[in-house]
Amino acid sequence: MQVKTIAIGCDHGGFAYKDTIIEMLKKEGIEVHDFGTDSEDSVDYPDFVHPTASDVESGKADLGIVLCGSGNGAAITANKHQGIRCALCWTEELARLGREHNNANVLSIPARFISEEVALDMVRAFISTDFAGGRHKRRVGKIACA
């Protein structure tokens, strides 16, 4: 999959990494839809994660990235969207496996628990890994509820 557009959203806990991630993505020639937040002022993560997930779900963005302090709230919120498979990751390998085995289309980053360097490595792995299909396709097909 050639990633052309990524949606990104975060709360105050993820704000410190967001601009660095956006800068890296733009250097890779990827268009970024930035849904905020734009400061470290306390905000509610669903206000920024829902628009990010909707952008991916609608096909306006190829993939999404959400960030909050633990990554949990952002991942839970994104996964409320029927067309989203959000993977909460804290290593580069988990980000790669989220795409390869689970066809994850949103990456959740726990900004208070990993370094900025690890976050960037995870994003690079996430956007450069394709879904393996095969036996994983059958499993992913069983995720959605009717």
C-alpha positions as CSV (number, residue, x, y, z in Angstrom):
1,M,0.0,0.0,0.0
2,Q,1.4,3.4,-1.0
3,V,0.5,5.7,1.9
4,K,-0.4,9.2,0.5
5,T,-2.5,10.7,3.3
6,I,-2.5,10.3,7.1
7,A,-4.9,11.7,9.6
8,I,-3.5,12.6,13.0
9,G,-5.1,13.6,16.3
10,C,-4.1,13.9,19.9
11,D,-4.9,15.3,23.3
12,H,-2.5,17.3,25.5
13,G,-0.7,14.2,26.5
14,G,0.4,13.4,22.9
15,F,0.8,17.0,21.7
16,A,4.6,17.0,22.3
17,Y,5.2,14.4,19.7
18,K,2.6,15.4,17.1
19,D,4.5,18.1,15.3
20,T,7.6,16.0,15.1
21,I,5.6,13.2,13.6
22,I,3.9,15.5,11.1
23,E,7.3,17.0,10.1
24,M,8.7,13.5,9.4
25,L,5.6,12.5,7.4
26,K,5.7,15.6,5.2
27,K,9.4,14.9,4.5
28,E,8.3,11.5,3.2
29,G,5.9,13.3,0.9
30,I,2.8,12.3,2.8
31,E,-0.2,14.7,3.1
32,V,-1.3,15.1,6.7
33,H,-4.8,15.9,8.0
34,D,-4.1,17.4,11.5
35,F,-7.2,17.3,13.7
36,G,-5.3,18.8,16.7
37,T,-4.9,19.5,19.5
38,D,-2.6,22.5,19.1
39,S,-1.3,23.0,22.7
40,E,-0.6,21.3,25.9
41,D,-3.7,22.7,27.5
42,S,-5.9,20.0,28.9
43,V,-8.5,18.7,26.5
44,D,-10.7,15.6,26.0
45,Y,-9.1,13.1,23.6
46,P,-12.4,12.0,21.9
47,D,-12.8,15.5,20.5
48,F,-9.6,14.9,18.4
49,V,-9.7,11.1,17.9
50,H,-13.2,10.8,16.5
51,P,-12.5,13.2,13.6
52,T,-9.2,11.3,12.9
53,A,-10.9,7.9,12.9
54,S,-13.7,9.3,10.7
55,D,-11.2,10.6,8.2
56,V,-9.7,7.1,7.9
57,E,-13.1,5.3,7.9
58,S,-14.4,7.5,5.1
59,G,-11.3,6.9,3.0
60,K,-10.2,10.5,3.0
61,A,-7.0,9.3,4.7
62,D,-5.2,6.0,4.1
63,L,-4.1,5.6,7.7
64,G,-4.4,7.4,11.0
65,I,-2.3,8.1,14.1
66,V,-3.7,9.0,17.5
67,L,-1.8,9.9,20.6
68,C,-2.6,10.4,24.2
69,G,-0.7,9.9,27.5
70,S,-1.3,6.1,27.8
71,G,-2.6,5.5,24.2
72,N,-5.5,3.6,25.8
73,G,-8.2,6.2,25.6
74,A,-7.3,7.1,22.1
75,A,-7.3,3.5,21.0
76,I,-10.6,2.7,22.6
77,T,-12.2,5.8,21.1
78,A,-10.9,5.1,17.6
79,N,-12.0,1.4,17.8
80,K,-15.6,2.6,18.4
81,H,-15.7,3.3,14.6
82,Q,-16.8,0.2,12.7
83,G,-14.2,0.6,9.9
84,I,-11.3,1.1,12.3
85,R,-8.7,-1.3,13.5
86,C,-6.6,0.7,15.9
87,A,-3.5,-0.9,17.4
88,L,-2.0,0.4,20.6
89,C,1.7,-0.1,20.2
90,W,4.9,0.7,22.3
91,T,7.5,-0.8,20.1
92,E,8.5,-0.7,16.4
93,E,7.8,-4.5,16.1
94,L,4.3,-4.2,17.5
95,A,3.5,-1.4,15.0
96,R,4.8,-3.5,12.1
97,L,2.8,-6.5,13.3
98,G,-0.3,-4.4,13.8
99,R,-0.2,-3.7,10.1
100,E,1.1,-7.0,8.9
101,H,-1.1,-9.4,10.9
102,N,-4.1,-7.3,11.9
103,N,-4.4,-4.9,9.0
104,A,-4.5,-2.0,11.5
105,N,-5.4,1.3,9.9
106,V,-4.8,3.5,12.9
107,L,-1.8,3.5,15.2
108,S,-2.2,4.6,18.9
109,I,0.9,6.0,20.5
110,P,1.3,6.1,24.3
111,A,3.3,9.3,24.4
112,R,4.1,9.4,28.1
113,F,5.5,5.9,28.0
114,I,7.9,5.9,25.0
115,S,10.6,8.2,23.7
116,E,10.1,10.4,20.7
117,E,12.6,8.3,18.8
118,V,10.6,5.1,19.4
119,A,7.4,6.9,18.4
120,L,9.0,7.9,15.1
121,D,10.4,4.4,14.5
122,M,6.9,3.0,15.1
123,V,5.3,5.5,12.6
124,R,7.9,4.6,10.0
125,A,7.2,0.8,10.5
126,F,3.5,1.4,10.5
127,I,3.4,3.3,7.2
128,S,5.9,1.0,5.4
129,T,4.3,-2.3,6.3
130,D,1.6,-4.0,4.2
131,F,-1.0,-6.4,5.4
132,A,0.2,-10.0,4.9
133,G,-3.2,-11.4,4.0
134,G,-3.3,-15.2,4.0
135,R,-4.4,-16.7,7.2
136,H,-4.5,-13.2,8.8
137,K,-7.2,-12.2,6.3
138,R,-9.6,-14.8,7.6
139,R,-8.9,-13.7,11.2
140,V,-9.3,-10.0,10.5
141,G,-12.6,-10.9,8.6
142,K,-14.0,-12.2,11.9
143,I,-13.4,-9.0,13.9
144,A,-16.3,-6.9,12.7
145,C,-19.6,-7.3,14.5
146,A,-22.8,-7.5,12.4
